[in-house]
Amino acid sequence: MVYPRAFSGKPTRPTLARMEGAYAQPVENHSLPRTAAFFDLDKTVIAKSSTLTFSKSFYQGGLINRRAALRTAYTQFVFLAGGADHDQMERMRKYLSALCRGWNVQQVKDIVAETLHDLIDPIIYDEAASLIEEHHTAGRDVVIVSTSGAEVVEPIGELLGADRVVATRMVVGDDGCFTGEVEYYAYGPTKAEAIRELAESEEYDLAHCYAYSDSATDLPMLEAVGHPHAVNPDRTLRREALARGWPILDFHRPVRLKQRFAVRPRPALLAAAAIGAAAATAGLVWYASRRRVATA
């Protein structure tokens, strides 16, 4: 299920994104057929991990202890230093799933809402915000596609003026708390499957759509569209992008949104529904097969 359309784009200015060796060319206007731009979130639109950025707030709110707060701070450092490969992502998923077991969902949402502007606004890449503006001006929907949890991603998507989000969803018990189980894991091929499902329901022409990511784990998402872009890519994605002739963008200027333009309030962010647990399993199988091929 996809929730009803709630809002559209807003005025923009030319992109400030830089490609390796040259400035990025302005994106083309394809008003017909319908198109979209799909953005990974962490290290693509914002300079850090969206989930880990809230660790101090969760500690102050009593959701995690000092030891857990220090561990998430270290994990953030490792993530920023070299990104995260499949095995690291799996360890992070298991750790965070266990960590949030028993958390009250409404309390999490309240903490994110209270600290969103202080924590996320300063780490949004100026270049990414420019591209979001530009795609909206071109008549495209903007979709944030992130492995982070929906309780974190949806408010960030609204802050950015996105039209929809695809995000990981945890199971919520009858008591309104996380059970520690994952309902839908937005990772690897499951991101691409969600994009294809959204394209079918919204009548996007994927051949004319755009996608942006920093990680090789998002190769299926990038391969699903006609205009893939590598943003601050890890070594594997950089190698793939160079081999395939994909644009490589360098985003390095975090800036507060209010310093760029006034963000108009949006009624409600549209969230793409989960596409099933089988898709998450497919993601792990896909990555394992790629590793076998790479090491053969």
C-alpha positions in Angstrom: 0.0 0.0 0.0 1.1 3.5 -0.7 -0.4 6.4 1.2 -2.3 9.1 -0.7 -0.3 11.9 -2.2 0.0 14.9 0.2 2.2 17.5 -1.3 4.4 18.6 -4.2 7.8 20.2 -4.8 9.0 23.8 -4.4 11.1 26.4 -6.2 14.8 25.5 -6.7 18.1 26.9 -7.9 20.9 25.3 -10.0 22.8 22.3 -8.5 26.1 22.9 -6.7 27.1 19.3 -6.9 30.5 18.6 -8.3 31.5 15.6 -10.4 35.0 14.3 -10.5 36.9 16.6 -12.8 33.9 18.7 -13.8 30.7 20.3 -12.5 27.6 18.2 -12.7 25.3 19.0 -15.6 21.8 20.3 -14.8 19.3 17.4 -14.6 17.0 17.2 -17.6 13.3 18.0 -17.4 11.1 15.0 -18.1 7.6 16.1 -17.1 6.0 13.3 -19.1 6.0 10.5 -18.3 6.1 10.8 -14.5 9.5 10.5 -12.9 11.2 10.5 -9.5 14.6 11.0 -7.9 15.5 8.4 -5.3 18.0 9.4 -2.6 19.8 7.2 -0.1 20.0 9.2 3.2 23.1 8.6 5.2 26.3 10.1 3.7 24.3 11.0 0.6 21.9 13.6 1.8 23.2 14.0 5.3 26.8 13.8 6.5 26.3 11.1 9.2 24.3 8.1 10.1 20.7 9.3 10.8 20.0 6.6 13.4 23.3 6.9 15.3 23.1 10.7 15.3 20.2 10.5 17.8 22.1 8.2 20.3 22.8 11.1 22.7 19.2 12.2 22.7 18.1 8.6 23.3 20.5 8.4 26.2 19.2 11.7 27.7 15.7 10.4 27.2 16.5 7.2 29.2 16.2 4.8 26.3 19.8 3.7 26.4 22.5 3.6 29.1 25.9 5.3 29.0 27.6 2.1 27.7 25.2 1.9 24.7 25.6 5.6 24.0 29.4 5.2 23.9 29.1 2.2 21.6 26.9 4.0 19.2 29.3 6.9 19.2 32.1 4.6 18.2 30.0 3.0 15.6 29.3 6.4 14.1 33.0 7.1 14.0 33.7 3.8 12.1 30.8 4.5 9.7 32.1 8.0 8.9 35.7 6.8 8.6 35.1 4.0 6.0 31.5 3.4 5.5 29.9 0.0 6.3 30.1 -3.2 4.2 27.5 -6.0 4.3 28.9 -7.7 7.4 29.1 -4.5 9.3 25.6 -3.5 8.3 24.3 -6.9 9.5 26.1 -6.5 12.9 24.6 -3.0 13.2 21.1 -4.2 12.3 21.2 -7.0 14.9 22.7 -4.7 17.6 20.1 -1.9 17.0 17.2 -4.3 16.8 18.2 -5.8 20.2 18.9 -2.3 21.6 15.5 -0.9 20.8 13.5 -3.9 22.1 11.0 -2.5 24.6 11.3 1.1 23.5 8.0 3.0 23.5 7.4 4.1 19.9 5.7 7.3 20.8 8.6 8.3 23.1 11.0 7.7 20.2 9.0 9.8 17.9 8.8 12.6 20.5 12.5 12.6 21.1 13.2 12.7 17.3 10.7 15.6 16.8 12.2 17.6 19.7 15.8 17.2 18.5 15.4 16.9 14.8 16.4 20.5 13.8 19.3 20.7 16.3 20.8 17.4 15.1 19.9 16.9 11.5 19.6 20.4 10.1 23.3 21.2 10.5 24.5 18.0 8.7 22.4 18.3 5.5 24.6 18.6 2.4 24.0 21.8 0.6 24.6 20.0 -2.7 21.9 17.4 -1.9 19.4 20.1 -0.9 20.1 21.8 -4.2 19.4 18.6 -6.1 16.2 18.0 -4.2 15.1 21.5 -5.1 16.1 21.0 -8.7 14.3 17.7 -9.1 11.1 19.3 -7.7 11.4 22.2 -10.1 11.7 19.6 -13.0 8.4 18.1 -11.8 9.8 14.9 -10.3 8.8 13.4 -7.0 11.6 13.0 -4.4 11.8 9.8 -2.5 14.2 9.1 0.4 15.2 5.4 0.5 17.0 4.5 3.7 18.0 1.5 5.8 17.4 3.6 9.0 14.1 3.2 10.9 10.9 4.9 9.7 10.6 6.8 13.0 13.8 8.6 12.2 13.6 8.8 8.4 10.0 10.1 8.0 10.6 13.3 10.0 13.9 13.9 8.1 12.1 13.3 4.8 9.5 15.9 5.8 12.2 18.3 6.8 13.8 17.9 3.4 10.5 18.3 1.6 10.5 14.8 0.2 7.3 13.3 -1.2 7.8 9.8 0.0 10.1 7.6 2.1 11.1 4.0 2.0 12.6 2.9 5.4 13.2 0.0 7.7 10.2 -0.8 9.9 10.3 -2.6 13.2 7.5 -4.7 14.6 5.4 -2.9 17.3 3.6 -4.9 20.0 0.2 -4.3 21.4 1.8 -2.3 24.2 3.1 0.3 21.7 6.7 -0.8 22.1 9.2 -2.3 19.7 9.5 -6.1 19.9 13.0 -6.2 18.5 11.9 -7.9 15.3 12.2 -6.4 11.9 9.0 -6.2 9.8 10.8 -4.8 6.7 14.5 -4.2 6.1 15.2 -1.5 3.5 18.6 -2.8 2.3 20.2 -3.9 -0.9 17.7 -5.5 -3.4 14.8 -4.7 -1.1 15.3 -1.0 -1.9 15.2 -1.7 -5.6 12.1 -3.9 -5.2 10.4 -1.1 -3.2 11.3 1.4 -6.0 9.8 -0.9 -8.7 6.7 -1.3 -6.6 6.4 2.4 -6.1 7.0 3.0 -9.8 4.2 0.7 -10.7 1.7 2.3 -8.4 2.8 5.9 -9.2 3.4 5.3 -12.9 7.1 6.4 -12.8 9.1 5.6 -15.9 12.3 4.2 -14.2 14.3 4.7 -17.4 13.9 8.4 -16.9 14.3 8.4 -13.1 17.4 9.3 -11.0 19.0 7.6 -8.0 21.8 8.7 -5.7 23.8 6.7 -3.1 27.2 6.4 -1.5 27.3 2.6 -1.0 27.9 -0.4 -3.1 25.2 -2.1 -1.2 22.8 0.2 -3.1 23.9 -1.1 -6.5 20.5 -2.7 -7.1 18.8 0.7 -6.5 21.2 2.5 -8.8 20.8 -0.2 -11.5 17.0 0.1 -11.4 16.9 3.7 -12.9 18.1 5.3 -16.1 20.2 8.0 -14.3 22.3 6.5 -11.4 24.7 8.7 -9.5 27.4 7.7 -7.0 27.7 10.3 -4.2 30.8 10.3 -1.9 31.1 6.6 -3.0 32.9 3.9 -1.1 35.8 2.2 -2.9 33.6 -0.6 -4.4 30.9 1.8 -5.7 33.6 4.2 -7.0 35.1 1.4 -9.0 31.7 0.3 -10.3 30.7 3.9 -11.2 34.0 4.5 -13.1 33.6 1.2 -15.0 30.0 1.9 -16.0 30.5 5.6 -16.7 28.1 6.8 -14.0 28.5 10.4 -12.7 30.4 10.6 -9.4 29.4 13.5 -7.2 31.3 15.1 -4.3 29.0 16.4 -1.5 31.0 18.1 1.2 29.3 21.2 2.4 26.7 20.6 5.2 24.6 23.7 5.7 21.5 24.5 7.7 18.4 24.6 5.6 17.2 27.9 7.0 20.4 29.5 5.7 19.4 28.4 2.2 15.6 28.8 1.9 12.5 28.8 4.0 11.1 25.3 4.2 7.3 25.3 3.8 5.5 23.0 6.2 4.2 19.7 4.7 0.9 18.1 5.9 2.2 14.6 6.1 5.0 12.6 4.6 4.0 9.7 2.4 5.5 6.4 3.4 6.0 3.4 1.0 4.7 0.3 2.7 6.9 -2.8 3.3 7.2 -5.3 0.5 7.5 -8.3 2.7 10.1 -10.3 4.7 11.0 -12.4 1.7 12.5 -9.3 0.1 14.8 -8.8 3.0 16.0 -12.4 2.7 16.6 -11.8 -1.0 18.8 -8.9 -0.1 21.1 -11.1 1.9 21.2 -13.8 -0.8 22.1 -11.1 -3.4 25.0 -9.8 -1.4 26.3 -13.2 -0.6 26.3 -14.2 -4.3 28.1 -11.0 -5.3 30.8 -11.7 -2.7 31.2 -15.3 -4.0 31.6 -13.9 -7.6 34.1 -11.2 -6.4 36.3 -13.7 -4.6 36.1 -16.4 -7.2 
